[in-house]
Structure formats: structure tokens, C-alpha cells
């Protein structure tokens, strides 16, 4: 019977997975932050325009 040698690569696999998960979470966090900012800033600008119309009677 042939001798079978087992190489334990679990540390390298765990490190690679950890790096991939960190990169994914970082990217997902950036997307969420960007969408949240866009929604807030867009709403803020719309509110400011509405207040301007209400106070001056014209759209600026």
C-alpha cells in the first residue's frame, strides 16, 4: 500500500477566508454608508428646497 502524506493547510485556508470575509464586509459597509448618505443628503436637500419655497414663495 502507498504511503499517503497529509499536509495540514488549515491555517492558510483560515487566513485566506478571513481576508476574503474582511474585504467583503468592508465593501458592504462602504455600500451601506454610501446609500445612507445619499438618502440623507437627498432628503436634506429636498427639505431645504421645500422650506425655501414655503418661506419665499418660489423655487430656488
Order of alpha helices (4+ residues) and beta strands (2+ residues): alpha
